[in-house]
Structure formats: C-alpha cells, structure tokens
Amino acid sequence: MNVATNLEVSARYFPNHPALSCEGKEITYAQFNEEANRIATALIKLGIKPGDHVGICSPNSMEWLIFYYGILKMGGVAITLSALLSPDELRLLLNHSKPRILYLFDERLQDVENLRGPNGVEKVICPNGDMTFQNLLEMGSKTYRAINRDRDDTAAVLYTGGTTGVPKGVMTTHLNINTSAHNVAFSERSTENDRALCFLPFNHVFGQMHVTNATIISAGCLEILPTFDMDKVLALIKAGRVTKLFCVPTVYTRFLSLDNLKELMSNVRYCFSAAAAMSAEIVKQWRESSGLLIYEGYGMTESASAVTYNHFYRHVIGSIGTTVPGVEVEIRDISTGELLPARAEGEICIRGNNIMKGYLYNPEATHEAFWHLNPDKKRLWDNWFRSGDVGYADEEGYVFIVDRLKDMIITGGENVYSTEVEDAIYAKPEVQECAVIGIPDREWGEKVAAFIILKPGKSVRADEMKTFLKSRLAPFKVPKIYEFVTDLPKTGAGKILKRAIRAEYIEKK
C-alpha cells in the first residue's frame, strides 16, 4: 500500500485533467505525477531510503504537494511543519523529527543554519540553500512507480503542538490516510469535476488529509492559495473556479457580511467547516443568505481527519454527525471507561483504521492516548483512542460535543496548547503565575486569553507582553486577551481551575 498510488491512478484515468492550480499556473494530473516521480527519484539519488524522514516547512504551493507526493512515492516519511513556527519552535521540532533533507522557504534559512551537517539536516532545498527545487526536478526521472509499503508504515508526521518538553508528532500511516481520504471523498460525493479551494495550511490535518488527499483520490482540481486572502478567495469564487468551499468558522462569518451572497456562491455546490465548533446560528444565517448548507464533521490529527460526518441525508444542526464507514465511536465514562447509554455525557472514544500509529518517539503519550485495562482489570479495551472531548450520542447515533478534557484551544482553526503559551509567558521575569484559556468568540471560535499574576512590585503592560510573546510563539498562539489579576482560583491541591476562570470572565462580560 502507498498513498501516492492514488495520484498515479488519477493520472492514469484523467491525465489531461487539471490537478493543481495556483495563482495563474495550472498543471494536469499527468504533469503532477511526472514531477512527483522526478522528486522521488532525485531523493533516491541523494541517498534517501524508505522510512527516512524528509521535512517540509513552507507555505502552500504546487511545489509543496509535488515534494510531498515525491517523498511518499519513494517510501520516505513526510515531516510536515507549519510555516508560521517561531525560530525556536522550528528548531525544536527539527531536532525532534530529525529529517535528513528539508524543503524550506528562503526566509527561514537562517533559522536552521546551526542544524545543518552530517548529524542533522544534510541538505536544505530552497532558492539559496544547497539545492533548488528545480535542481531536484532536473536530477530525477519522470518515470517511476510508487513502491509498496506496509499499510502500518508511517507516511507522514503532523505535529499537534508543543514548544517545550516532548513535542507530539502524530504518525499517520498509509492505511490511516487512505481510510480518511476515501471516507471524505465518499461523504462529500466528490468527482473529477470538482474544484476544491484550499488556503488552509498543508501541514494541518484539515488541509493535508481532508482537502488535499481526498481531492486527489477523486481526481478533482485543487485551487491553492499560499494563505487566506479574502480578495483572492472572492476572485476565484466569482470566476466560477470553486465548486467546493473549505473554511473555518471565522471565514464563513466574514462572508456573511457580503451582499448578494447567493449570486456569489452560484457555482459552489458544497461548503464544509471544520477545525473549530460552528455556531448553529451561523449555519442558519448561511443557509438563508446563500441557499447552501454548511456541512460539518469531527476529526483530529490523530484520526487523519474524518471520524463523523453531518451529512447529505439528514443534516442535524449542532451535531458533528454520525460515524463514517469503518469507524466506531463510543461514549465512555471518563473515570472508568464504562460504555454509557444514549444521551449520557462522557469521553468520545474512537476505533478504526483512521487512528494514528502513535506519537513519534513518545511511547508514554501514545500509551496514555488509548484505553487499555479498566480499573477492575476485568475487561480489555484495546485500540480505543481517547479523544479528550466530552460529548454524547443520541438514539440515532448523532454525536454532539459538550466540552473538552484536553487543555487545548482552537482559534481560527488552529490548535493551541495552553501549556505552550504559559511556558512562554513564564519566561518573562516579572511573571509569578499565569493561566491560559480559550474564551468563546463568534469570529474565531475561541480567543487565546492569558490571566497573569505579576511578582510583587513588578509591572508589565499588555502590549509589552504581546511583543515579548510574538518573538517566541507562532502568531496564532499569541494571546489576544490579557488580564492582570491578583489571584487565580485553585483546587485544594493547588491546581488552577481553568473552567472557573473561563466562567467568571464570561459572566463579567
């Protein structure tokens, strides 16, 4: 099995069909496949072997996807990193994942200089690096077939977060990716005539697994934007170049401020929202203004995207839908793991061929992510992934999310782990104690908020703290709200009660 055979099959059946389109340039499936072959064979000539790590840290582009599929074709493992990482974050994840070759953009070259060498990154591919992308294409051969890999071999590693301690690199296998790609394509009734807009970062599970791999398996065309640009998005939609619109809730909210939305969306047949909870009111407003539904689903990096889908036959607003084919969801008691009846709230647990192999170089976190023996040792629950989300299922199998157990914030579709931000705040010498939480927000889903106790006699302004954090964190992780307080609610054992902080803040506002 090899995920890259999906590209080869689409190129066989639709060689002259548009595959990738980006800012005025378009290539067919035959061209896409040939260029991926060139990258694969060039990597082999550079000494890369099946199972070796090859990194990508760059904004969305055709070259990103050609390089990605080239890695997969020759059996390498694609380490996909956010282009927005701070220098410290990037260096930490490169030290953790240890790619032999790194595809980078020039602006980040200086950030990796001290990591290059025989025991680090052997070659950097960028305009001013060791080789250019064009050099690789010229080195390789256009004729090549993806090698066969075991279904449980790692195909790609996506990072869920972590700037200190042990980062969590999710190892997604060829089986994981294929399972989700098939399920997304089936659920969305994807065809070769679709043009899917993707401005969501390719390193993120939504952009890489849900949009990209599912589009390629169905031989559709990807309309690529390096990042979100409202004017460019509108221009593509107005030109009739988008039939499938993939956004996060913040973008749909911005669209609702436009006039003549129904006319604008006349060529769009399908809208999907993920990466953050969608307000039921926004879904209703969208339907009234555009005549289209916003479909939703549920997934995470560890599930290679698709777990549930709220779907064509009976869309239930407020639900994350029912399970996709081949995937099971059960609601279990958070403490004991016991299966709960319909409408009882518990942890959402998942089992299926979409669930990750584990966390890279982190067996402890991998073990903790799954149910094993329950406390009385009477029953074994192997391979049930603990999502960290609290929810319930109704009598018809529709699943609803109530809350999160994981200390994670989802803002504008990006995952932010509060401990990452707290560690960065604690680096400011004036800080005595802090807590970072997500505050519900209509546009962003959640805003990152920092509650800070300063050391006696010390003072720091919010703008100073923001500037300090911008040098240490990716932009989306930097808090938008700063509250300087004298006390933080705690349990008897001294643990900060973040739910109490959130409830008190919301009540005051």
C-alpha positions, 0 to 999 in steps of 0.5 A: 500500500502507498498513498501516492498510488492514488495520484498515479491512478488519477493520472492514469484515468484523467491525465489531461485533467487539471490537478493543481492550480495556483495563482495563474499556473495550472498543471494536469494530473499527468504533469503532477505525477511526472514531477512527483516521480522526478522528486522521488527519484532525485531523493533516491539519488541523494541517498534517501531510503524508505522510512527516512524522514524528509521535512517540509516547512513552507507555505502552500504551493504546487511545489509543496504537494509535488515534494510531498507526493515525491517523498511518499512515492519513494517510501520516505516519511513526510515531516510536515511543519507549519510555516508560521513556527517561531525560530525556536519552535522550528528548531525544536521540532527539527531536532525532534523529527530529525529529517535528513533533507528539508524543503524550506522557504528562503526566509527561514534559512537562517533559522536552521543554519546551526542544524545543518551537517552530517548529524542533522539536516544534510541538505536544505532545498530552497532558492539559496540553500544547497539545492533548488527545487528545480535542481531536484526536478532536473536530477530525477526521472519522470518515470517511476512507480510508487513502491509498496509499503506496509499499510502500518508504515508511517507516511507522514508526521503532523505535529499537534503542538508543543514548544517545550518538553516532548513535542507530539508528532502524530504518525499517520500511516498509509492505511490511516490516510487512505481510510480518511481520504476515501471516507471524505471523498465518499461523504462529500460525493466528490468527482473529477469535476470538482474544484476544491479551494484550499488556503488552509495550511498543508501541514494541518490535518484539515488541509493535508488529509481532508482537502488535499488527499481526498481531492486527489483520490477523486481526481478533482482540481485543487485551487491553492492559495499560499494563505487566506486572502479574502480578495483572492478567495472572492476572485476565484469564487466569482470566476466560477473556479470553486465548486467546493468551499473549505473554511473555518468558522471565522471565514464563513462569518466574514462572508456573511457580511457580503451582499448578494451572497447567493449570486456569489456562491452560484457555482459552489455546490458544497461548503464544509467547516471544520477545525473549530465548533460552528455556531448553529446560528451561523449555519442558519444565517448561511443557509438563508443568505446563500441557499447552501448548507454548511456541512460539518464533521469531527476529526483530529490529527490523530484520526487523519481527519474524518471520524463523523460526518453531518451529512447529505441525508439528514443534516442535524444542526449542532451535531458533528454527525454520525460515524463514517464507514469503518469507524466506531465511536463510543461514549465512555465514562471518563473515570472508568471507561464504562460504555454509557447509554444514549444521551449520557455525557462522557469521553468520545472514544474512537476505533478504526483504521483512521487512528494514528500509529502513535506519537513519534518517539513518545511511547508514554503519550501514545500509551496514555492516548488509548484505553487499555485495562479498566480499573477492575482489570476485568475487561480489555479495551484495546485500540480505543483512542481517547479523544479528550472531548466530552460529548454524547450520542443520541438514539440515532447515533448523532454525536454532539460535543459538550466540552473538552478534557484536553487543555487545548484551544482552537482559534481560527482553526488552529490548535493551541496548547495552553501549556505552550503559551504559559511556558512562554509567558513564564519566561518573562521575569516579572511573571509569578503565575499565569493561566491560559484559556480559550474564551468563546468568540463568534469570529474565531471560535475561541480567543487565546486569553492569558490571566497573569499574576505579576511578582510583587512590585513588578509591572508589565503592560499588555502590549509589552507582553504581546511583543515579548510573546510574538518573538517566541510563539507562532502568531496564532498562539499569541494571546489576544486577551490579557488580564492582570489579576491578583489571584487565580482560583485553585483546587485544594491541591493547588491546581488552577481551575481553568473552567472557573476562570473561563466562567467568571470572565464570561459572566463579567462580560 
